Amino acid sequence: MSDTAILAQDQNDKLAREVVTPEGVVVRVRLAAASARLSALILDLLILFAALIALALLTLFAGGHLGRAAGVLALFGLRTFYFSGFELAWNGRTPGKRMTGLRVINRRGGTLTPAAVIARNLMREVELFLPLSIIISGGAGIATDPWTFAALLVWVCVLAFLPVFNRDRLRAGDMVAGTWVIIEPKPALLPELVSETAAAAAYRFTTQQLAVYGVKELQVLEEVLRSPMTSREALERDVAQRIARKIGYADPAAVAADAAKFLGAFYAAQRRRLEAELAFGRRRRDKNDT
Protein backbone atom coordinates (compact mmCIF):
# COMPACT_ATOMS: atom_id res chain seq x y z
CA MET A 1 0.00 0.00 0.00
CA SER A 2 1.38 3.41 -0.99
CA ASP A 3 1.96 6.28 1.46
CA THR A 4 -0.86 8.24 -0.20
CA ALA A 5 -3.26 5.33 0.21
CA ILE A 6 -2.28 4.90 3.87
CA LEU A 7 -2.80 8.61 4.51
CA ALA A 8 -6.23 8.52 2.82
CA GLN A 9 -7.19 5.46 4.85
CA ASP A 10 -6.18 7.22 8.09
CA GLN A 11 -8.21 10.30 7.12
CA ASN A 12 -11.31 8.14 6.55
CA ASP A 13 -10.84 6.28 9.83
CA LYS A 14 -12.99 7.94 12.49
CA LEU A 15 -10.69 6.65 15.23
CA ALA A 16 -7.44 7.89 13.65
CA ARG A 17 -5.79 10.83 15.41
CA GLU A 18 -2.53 12.77 15.21
CA VAL A 19 -0.23 13.46 18.16
CA VAL A 20 2.62 15.98 18.05
CA THR A 21 5.64 14.73 20.00
CA PRO A 22 7.92 17.07 22.03
CA GLU A 23 10.32 16.84 19.06
CA GLY A 24 7.63 18.42 16.86
CA VAL A 25 6.94 15.24 14.86
CA VAL A 26 3.35 14.32 13.99
CA VAL A 27 2.52 10.68 14.80
CA ARG A 28 -0.66 8.97 13.68
CA VAL A 29 -2.38 6.80 16.29
CA ARG A 30 -5.70 4.94 16.41
CA LEU A 31 -8.05 5.23 19.35
CA ALA A 32 -9.28 2.06 21.02
CA ALA A 33 -12.91 1.20 20.37
CA ALA A 34 -15.31 1.11 23.33
CA SER A 35 -15.61 -2.68 22.99
CA ALA A 36 -11.81 -3.12 23.26
CA ARG A 37 -11.69 -0.88 26.33
CA LEU A 38 -14.53 -2.85 27.93
CA SER A 39 -12.70 -6.12 27.24
CA ALA A 40 -9.53 -4.76 28.87
CA LEU A 41 -11.51 -3.56 31.91
CA ILE A 42 -13.25 -6.92 32.34
CA LEU A 43 -9.91 -8.75 32.16
CA ASP A 44 -8.38 -6.38 34.72
CA LEU A 45 -11.36 -6.77 37.06
CA LEU A 46 -11.15 -10.57 36.83
CA ILE A 47 -7.43 -10.47 37.62
CA LEU A 48 -7.99 -7.99 40.45
CA PHE A 49 -10.83 -9.99 42.03
CA ALA A 50 -8.86 -13.24 41.78
CA ALA A 51 -5.86 -11.59 43.45
CA LEU A 52 -8.08 -10.07 46.15
CA ILE A 53 -9.71 -13.43 46.91
CA ALA A 54 -6.32 -15.16 47.12
CA LEU A 55 -4.95 -12.43 49.38
CA ALA A 56 -8.09 -12.48 51.54
CA LEU A 57 -7.71 -16.24 52.08
CA LEU A 58 -4.07 -15.79 53.05
CA THR A 59 -5.09 -13.04 55.46
CA LEU A 60 -7.81 -15.23 56.95
CA PHE A 61 -5.35 -18.01 57.72
CA ALA A 62 -2.50 -15.70 58.73
CA GLY A 63 -1.24 -16.26 62.23
CA GLY A 64 -1.59 -13.56 64.86
CA HIS A 65 -2.93 -10.04 64.79
CA LEU A 66 0.17 -8.68 63.07
CA GLY A 67 -0.18 -11.03 60.12
CA ARG A 68 -3.84 -10.21 59.68
CA ALA A 69 -3.20 -6.49 59.94
CA ALA A 70 -0.55 -6.78 57.23
CA GLY A 71 -2.99 -8.74 55.10
CA VAL A 72 -5.66 -6.06 55.45
CA LEU A 73 -3.16 -3.37 54.44
CA ALA A 74 -2.09 -5.48 51.46
CA LEU A 75 -5.74 -5.87 50.41
CA PHE A 76 -6.25 -2.13 50.62
CA GLY A 77 -3.08 -1.42 48.61
CA LEU A 78 -3.95 -3.94 45.89
CA ARG A 79 -7.51 -2.67 45.57
CA THR A 80 -6.47 0.99 45.52
CA PHE A 81 -3.30 0.94 43.41
CA TYR A 82 -3.87 -1.92 40.95
CA PHE A 83 -4.70 0.27 37.95
CA SER A 84 -2.48 3.27 38.68
CA GLY A 85 0.45 1.09 39.80
CA PHE A 86 0.50 -0.97 36.61
CA GLU A 87 0.00 2.06 34.35
CA LEU A 88 2.93 3.81 36.03
CA ALA A 89 5.18 0.74 35.92
CA TRP A 90 4.22 -0.40 32.41
CA ASN A 91 4.05 2.99 30.65
CA GLY A 92 0.27 3.25 30.38
CA ARG A 93 -0.66 -0.42 30.38
CA THR A 94 -2.36 -2.78 32.81
CA PRO A 95 -2.44 -6.57 32.39
CA GLY A 96 -5.83 -6.25 30.68
CA LYS A 97 -4.57 -3.56 28.32
CA ARG A 98 -1.46 -5.59 27.49
CA MET A 99 -3.59 -8.61 26.60
CA THR A 100 -5.85 -6.52 24.35
CA GLY A 101 -3.05 -4.44 22.82
CA LEU A 102 -4.05 -1.07 24.31
CA ARG A 103 -2.07 1.73 25.91
CA VAL A 104 -2.80 5.05 27.67
CA ILE A 105 -1.00 8.07 26.20
CA ASN A 106 -0.91 11.81 26.78
CA ARG A 107 -3.13 13.25 24.06
CA ARG A 108 -1.01 16.42 23.96
CA GLY A 109 2.01 14.40 22.87
CA GLY A 110 4.13 14.60 26.03
CA THR A 111 5.16 11.96 28.52
CA LEU A 112 2.42 10.19 30.45
CA THR A 113 2.92 11.75 33.89
CA PRO A 114 2.21 10.15 37.29
CA ALA A 115 -0.28 12.96 38.01
CA ALA A 116 -2.29 12.07 34.90
CA VAL A 117 -2.26 8.35 35.71
CA ILE A 118 -3.39 8.92 39.29
CA ALA A 119 -6.08 11.42 38.22
CA ARG A 120 -7.65 9.13 35.62
CA ASN A 121 -7.71 6.20 38.03
CA LEU A 122 -9.09 8.20 40.95
CA MET A 123 -11.98 9.11 38.66
CA ARG A 124 -12.66 5.40 38.21
CA GLU A 125 -13.60 5.32 41.88
CA VAL A 126 -16.29 7.94 41.23
CA GLU A 127 -17.33 6.42 37.91
CA LEU A 128 -17.64 2.80 38.92
CA PHE A 129 -16.38 1.47 42.22
CA LEU A 130 -18.10 3.88 44.64
CA PRO A 131 -21.67 3.54 43.27
CA LEU A 132 -21.28 -0.21 42.77
CA SER A 133 -19.97 -0.72 46.29
CA ILE A 134 -22.94 1.23 47.66
CA ILE A 135 -25.40 -0.82 45.61
CA ILE A 136 -23.79 -4.15 46.53
CA SER A 137 -23.47 -3.36 50.25
CA GLY A 138 -26.98 -1.93 50.53
CA GLY A 139 -25.67 0.46 53.16
CA ALA A 140 -28.23 2.48 55.15
CA GLY A 141 -31.10 0.79 53.34
CA ILE A 142 -30.10 2.20 49.94
CA ALA A 143 -30.68 -1.09 48.17
CA THR A 144 -34.28 -1.16 49.43
CA ASP A 145 -35.02 2.43 48.35
CA PRO A 146 -36.04 2.17 44.68
CA TRP A 147 -35.44 5.87 43.85
CA THR A 148 -31.96 5.96 45.35
CA PHE A 149 -31.12 2.62 43.76
CA ALA A 150 -32.31 3.88 40.37
CA ALA A 151 -30.29 7.09 40.73
CA LEU A 152 -27.11 5.09 41.46
CA LEU A 153 -27.83 2.79 38.54
CA VAL A 154 -28.25 5.77 36.20
CA TRP A 155 -25.00 7.23 37.59
CA VAL A 156 -23.11 4.05 36.77
CA CYS A 157 -24.66 3.67 33.31
CA VAL A 158 -24.11 7.28 32.21
CA LEU A 159 -20.45 7.30 33.21
CA ALA A 160 -19.83 3.75 31.95
CA PHE A 161 -21.25 4.49 28.49
CA LEU A 162 -19.70 7.96 28.20
CA PRO A 163 -16.93 6.75 25.80
CA VAL A 164 -19.61 5.60 23.34
CA PHE A 165 -21.12 9.06 23.03
CA ASN A 166 -18.06 11.27 22.45
CA ARG A 167 -15.83 11.54 19.41
CA ASP A 168 -12.54 10.68 21.17
CA ARG A 169 -13.94 7.71 23.16
CA LEU A 170 -13.05 9.47 26.42
CA ARG A 171 -14.31 8.39 29.79
CA ALA A 172 -14.49 10.95 32.61
CA GLY A 173 -11.02 10.00 33.83
CA ASP A 174 -9.53 10.66 30.39
CA MET A 175 -11.19 14.07 30.27
CA VAL A 176 -9.70 15.02 33.63
CA ALA A 177 -6.22 13.61 32.94
CA GLY A 178 -5.87 14.63 29.27
CA THR A 179 -5.29 11.08 28.05
CA TRP A 180 -6.27 8.81 25.18
CA VAL A 181 -6.45 5.03 25.13
CA ILE A 182 -4.99 3.87 21.82
CA ILE A 183 -4.30 0.64 19.99
CA GLU A 184 -0.62 0.08 20.63
CA PRO A 185 1.40 0.34 17.40
CA LYS A 186 3.23 -2.82 16.42
CA PRO A 187 7.01 -2.46 16.85
CA ALA A 188 7.90 -2.94 13.18
CA LEU A 189 11.27 -1.64 12.03
CA LEU A 190 11.19 -1.98 8.26
CA PRO A 191 14.35 -3.60 6.84
CA GLU A 192 14.00 -2.00 3.38
CA LEU A 193 14.62 1.43 4.92
CA VAL A 194 18.07 0.29 6.00
CA SER A 195 19.06 -0.77 2.48
CA GLU A 196 17.63 2.47 1.07
CA THR A 197 19.93 4.48 3.33
CA ALA A 198 23.20 2.69 2.60
CA ALA A 199 24.43 5.76 0.71
CA ALA A 200 24.42 7.71 3.97
CA ALA A 201 27.30 5.72 5.48
CA ALA A 202 29.42 8.86 5.62
CA TYR A 203 27.67 9.84 8.87
CA ARG A 204 28.99 8.28 12.06
CA PHE A 205 27.36 8.34 15.51
CA THR A 206 28.79 7.57 18.93
CA THR A 207 27.21 5.13 21.36
CA GLN A 208 26.21 8.03 23.59
CA GLN A 209 24.45 9.77 20.68
CA LEU A 210 22.53 6.64 19.73
CA ALA A 211 21.55 6.01 23.36
CA VAL A 212 19.47 9.21 23.46
CA TYR A 213 16.46 7.62 21.75
CA GLY A 214 14.57 4.32 21.94
CA VAL A 215 12.23 2.17 19.85
CA LYS A 216 9.32 4.62 19.98
CA GLU A 217 11.41 7.47 18.57
CA LEU A 218 12.81 5.16 15.88
CA GLN A 219 9.26 4.35 14.82
CA VAL A 220 8.48 8.07 14.67
CA LEU A 221 11.54 8.59 12.45
CA GLU A 222 10.33 5.75 10.25
CA GLU A 223 7.02 7.60 9.83
CA VAL A 224 8.96 10.65 8.69
CA LEU A 225 11.03 8.67 6.18
CA ARG A 226 7.85 7.11 4.80
CA SER A 227 5.77 10.30 4.71
CA PRO A 228 4.47 11.47 1.28
CA MET A 229 7.18 13.03 -0.89
CA THR A 230 5.17 16.25 -1.34
CA SER A 231 5.57 17.17 2.33
CA ARG A 232 8.73 15.30 3.26
CA GLU A 233 11.55 17.71 2.41
CA ALA A 234 10.71 20.49 4.89
CA LEU A 235 9.77 17.93 7.55
CA GLU A 236 13.08 16.09 7.10
CA ARG A 237 15.08 19.30 7.49
CA ASP A 238 13.23 20.21 10.69
CA VAL A 239 13.53 16.73 12.19
CA ALA A 240 17.21 16.42 11.23
CA GLN A 241 18.05 19.68 12.99
CA ARG A 242 16.08 18.67 16.08
CA ILE A 243 17.82 15.29 16.30
CA ALA A 244 21.25 16.83 15.69
CA ARG A 245 20.73 19.33 18.51
CA LYS A 246 19.34 16.68 20.84
CA ILE A 247 22.22 14.23 20.38
CA GLY A 248 24.90 16.94 20.22
CA TYR A 249 25.90 16.32 16.59
CA ALA A 250 28.57 18.62 15.14
CA ASP A 251 26.60 21.17 13.10
CA PRO A 252 22.76 21.07 13.04
CA ALA A 253 22.61 23.75 10.32
CA ALA A 254 24.90 21.76 8.01
CA VAL A 255 22.90 18.60 8.69
CA ALA A 256 19.74 20.29 7.39
CA ALA A 257 21.38 20.75 3.96
CA ASP A 258 21.59 16.96 3.57
CA ALA A 259 18.71 16.00 5.86
CA ALA A 260 17.53 12.88 4.02
CA LYS A 261 20.94 11.19 4.13
CA PHE A 262 21.52 12.22 7.74
CA LEU A 263 18.15 10.81 8.86
CA GLY A 264 18.70 7.64 6.85
CA ALA A 265 22.11 7.09 8.41
CA PHE A 266 20.78 7.80 11.89
CA TYR A 267 17.87 5.41 11.35
CA ALA A 268 20.18 2.61 10.17
CA ALA A 269 22.66 3.10 13.03
CA GLN A 270 19.92 3.39 15.64
CA ARG A 271 18.21 0.27 14.37
CA ARG A 272 21.43 -1.75 14.50
CA ARG A 273 22.05 -0.61 18.08
CA LEU A 274 18.53 -1.45 19.27
CA GLU A 275 18.61 -4.87 17.61
CA ALA A 276 21.94 -5.60 19.28
CA GLU A 277 20.51 -4.54 22.65
CA LEU A 278 17.47 -6.75 22.06
CA ALA A 279 19.75 -9.73 21.44
CA PHE A 280 20.96 -9.30 25.04
CA GLY A 281 17.42 -9.10 26.37
CA ARG A 282 17.34 -5.30 26.70
CA ARG A 283 14.62 -3.26 24.96
CA ARG A 284 14.48 0.49 25.47
CA ARG A 285 10.88 1.49 24.74
CA ASP A 286 11.51 5.24 24.42
CA LYS A 287 13.86 8.03 25.47
CA ASN A 288 12.32 8.10 28.97
CA ASP A 289 12.96 4.40 29.57
CA THR A 290 16.13 4.32 31.67
C-alpha positions in Angstrom: 0.0 0.0 0.0 1.4 3.4 -1.0 2.0 6.3 1.5 -0.9 8.2 -0.2 -3.3 5.3 0.2 -2.3 4.9 3.9 -2.8 8.6 4.5 -6.2 8.5 2.8 -7.2 5.5 4.9 -6.2 7.2 8.1 -8.2 10.3 7.1 -11.3 8.1 6.6 -10.8 6.3 9.8 -13.0 7.9 12.5 -10.7 6.6 15.2 -7.4 7.9 13.6 -5.8 10.8 15.4 -2.5 12.8 15.2 -0.2 13.5 18.2 2.6 16.0 18.0 5.6 14.7 20.0 7.9 17.1 22.0 10.3 16.8 19.1 7.6 18.4 16.9 6.9 15.2 14.9 3.4 14.3 14.0 2.5 10.7 14.8 -0.7 9.0 13.7 -2.4 6.8 16.3 -5.7 4.9 16.4 -8.0 5.2 19.4 -9.3 2.1 21.0 -12.9 1.2 20.4 -15.3 1.1 23.3 -15.6 -2.7 23.0 -11.8 -3.1 23.3 -11.7 -0.9 26.3 -14.5 -2.8 27.9 -12.7 -6.1 27.2 -9.5 -4.8 28.9 -11.5 -3.6 31.9 -13.2 -6.9 32.3 -9.9 -8.8 32.2 -8.4 -6.4 34.7 -11.4 -6.8 37.1 -11.2 -10.6 36.8 -7.4 -10.5 37.6 -8.0 -8.0 40.4 -10.8 -10.0 42.0 -8.9 -13.2 41.8 -5.9 -11.6 43.4 -8.1 -10.1 46.2 -9.7 -13.4 46.9 -6.3 -15.2 47.1 -5.0 -12.4 49.4 -8.1 -12.5 51.5 -7.7 -16.2 52.1 -4.1 -15.8 53.1 -5.1 -13.0 55.5 -7.8 -15.2 56.9 -5.4 -18.0 57.7 -2.5 -15.7 58.7 -1.2 -16.3 62.2 -1.6 -13.6 64.9 -2.9 -10.0 64.8 0.2 -8.7 63.1 -0.2 -11.0 60.1 -3.8 -10.2 59.7 -3.2 -6.5 59.9 -0.5 -6.8 57.2 -3.0 -8.7 55.1 -5.7 -6.1 55.5 -3.2 -3.4 54.4 -2.1 -5.5 51.5 -5.7 -5.9 50.4 -6.2 -2.1 50.6 -3.1 -1.4 48.6 -3.9 -3.9 45.9 -7.5 -2.7 45.6 -6.5 1.0 45.5 -3.3 0.9 43.4 -3.9 -1.9 40.9 -4.7 0.3 38.0 -2.5 3.3 38.7 0.4 1.1 39.8 0.5 -1.0 36.6 0.0 2.1 34.4 2.9 3.8 36.0 5.2 0.7 35.9 4.2 -0.4 32.4 4.0 3.0 30.7 0.3 3.3 30.4 -0.7 -0.4 30.4 -2.4 -2.8 32.8 -2.4 -6.6 32.4 -5.8 -6.3 30.7 -4.6 -3.6 28.3 -1.5 -5.6 27.5 -3.6 -8.6 26.6 -5.9 -6.5 24.3 -3.1 -4.4 22.8 -4.0 -1.1 24.3 -2.1 1.7 25.9 -2.8 5.0 27.7 -1.0 8.1 26.2 -0.9 11.8 26.8 -3.1 13.3 24.1 -1.0 16.4 24.0 2.0 14.4 22.9 4.1 14.6 26.0 5.2 12.0 28.5 2.4 10.2 30.4 2.9 11.7 33.9 2.2 10.1 37.3 -0.3 13.0 38.0 -2.3 12.1 34.9 -2.3 8.3 35.7 -3.4 8.9 39.3 -6.1 11.4 38.2 -7.6 9.1 35.6 -7.7 6.2 38.0 -9.1 8.2 41.0 -12.0 9.1 38.7 -12.7 5.4 38.2 -13.6 5.3 41.9 -16.3 7.9 41.2 -17.3 6.4 37.9 -17.6 2.8 38.9 -16.4 1.5 42.2 -18.1 3.9 44.6 -21.7 3.5 43.3 -21.3 -0.2 42.8 -20.0 -0.7 46.3 -22.9 1.2 47.7 -25.4 -0.8 45.6 -23.8 -4.2 46.5 -23.5 -3.4 50.2 -27.0 -1.9 50.5 -25.7 0.5 53.2 -28.2 2.5 55.1 -31.1 0.8 53.3 -30.1 2.2 49.9 -30.7 -1.1 48.2 -34.3 -1.2 49.4 -35.0 2.4 48.3 -36.0 2.2 44.7 -35.4 5.9 43.9 -32.0 6.0 45.4 -31.1 2.6 43.8 -32.3 3.9 40.4 -30.3 7.1 40.7 -27.1 5.1 41.5 -27.8 2.8 38.5 -28.2 5.8 36.2 -25.0 7.2 37.6 -23.1 4.0 36.8 -24.7 3.7 33.3 -24.1 7.3 32.2 -20.4 7.3 33.2 -19.8 3.8 32.0 -21.2 4.5 28.5 -19.7 8.0 28.2 -16.9 6.7 25.8 -19.6 5.6 23.3 -21.1 9.1 23.0 -18.1 11.3 22.5 -15.8 11.5 19.4 -12.5 10.7 21.2 -13.9 7.7 23.2 -13.1 9.5 26.4 -14.3 8.4 29.8 -14.5 10.9 32.6 -11.0 10.0 33.8 -9.5 10.7 30.4 -11.2 14.1 30.3 -9.7 15.0 33.6 -6.2 13.6 32.9 -5.9 14.6 29.3 -5.3 11.1 28.1 -6.3 8.8 25.2 -6.5 5.0 25.1 -5.0 3.9 21.8 -4.3 0.6 20.0 -0.6 0.1 20.6 1.4 0.3 17.4 3.2 -2.8 16.4 7.0 -2.5 16.8 7.9 -2.9 13.2 11.3 -1.6 12.0 11.2 -2.0 8.3 14.3 -3.6 6.8 14.0 -2.0 3.4 14.6 1.4 4.9 18.1 0.3 6.0 19.1 -0.8 2.5 17.6 2.5 1.1 19.9 4.5 3.3 23.2 2.7 2.6 24.4 5.8 0.7 24.4 7.7 4.0 27.3 5.7 5.5 29.4 8.9 5.6 27.7 9.8 8.9 29.0 8.3 12.1 27.4 8.3 15.5 28.8 7.6 18.9 27.2 5.1 21.4 26.2 8.0 23.6 24.5 9.8 20.7 22.5 6.6 19.7 21.6 6.0 23.4 19.5 9.2 23.5 16.5 7.6 21.8 14.6 4.3 21.9 12.2 2.2 19.8 9.3 4.6 20.0 11.4 7.5 18.6 12.8 5.2 15.9 9.3 4.3 14.8 8.5 8.1 14.7 11.5 8.6 12.4 10.3 5.7 10.2 7.0 7.6 9.8 9.0 10.7 8.7 11.0 8.7 6.2 7.8 7.1 4.8 5.8 10.3 4.7 4.5 11.5 1.3 7.2 13.0 -0.9 5.2 16.2 -1.3 5.6 17.2 2.3 8.7 15.3 3.3 11.5 17.7 2.4 10.7 20.5 4.9 9.8 17.9 7.6 13.1 16.1 7.1 15.1 19.3 7.5 13.2 20.2 10.7 13.5 16.7 12.2 17.2 16.4 11.2 18.0 19.7 13.0 16.1 18.7 16.1 17.8 15.3 16.3 21.3 16.8 15.7 20.7 19.3 18.5 19.3 16.7 20.8 22.2 14.2 20.4 24.9 16.9 20.2 25.9 16.3 16.6 28.6 18.6 15.1 26.6 21.2 13.1 22.8 21.1 13.0 22.6 23.7 10.3 24.9 21.8 8.0 22.9 18.6 8.7 19.7 20.3 7.4 21.4 20.7 4.0 21.6 17.0 3.6 18.7 16.0 5.9 17.5 12.9 4.0 20.9 11.2 4.1 21.5 12.2 7.7 18.1 10.8 8.9 18.7 7.6 6.8 22.1 7.1 8.4 20.8 7.8 11.9 17.9 5.4 11.3 20.2 2.6 10.2 22.7 3.1 13.0 19.9 3.4 15.6 18.2 0.3 14.4 21.4 -1.8 14.5 22.1 -0.6 18.1 18.5 -1.4 19.3 18.6 -4.9 17.6 21.9 -5.6 19.3 20.5 -4.5 22.6 17.5 -6.7 22.1 19.7 -9.7 21.4 21.0 -9.3 25.0 17.4 -9.1 26.4 17.3 -5.3 26.7 14.6 -3.3 25.0 14.5 0.5 25.5 10.9 1.5 24.7 11.5 5.2 24.4 13.9 8.0 25.5 12.3 8.1 29.0 13.0 4.4 29.6 16.1 4.3 31.7 
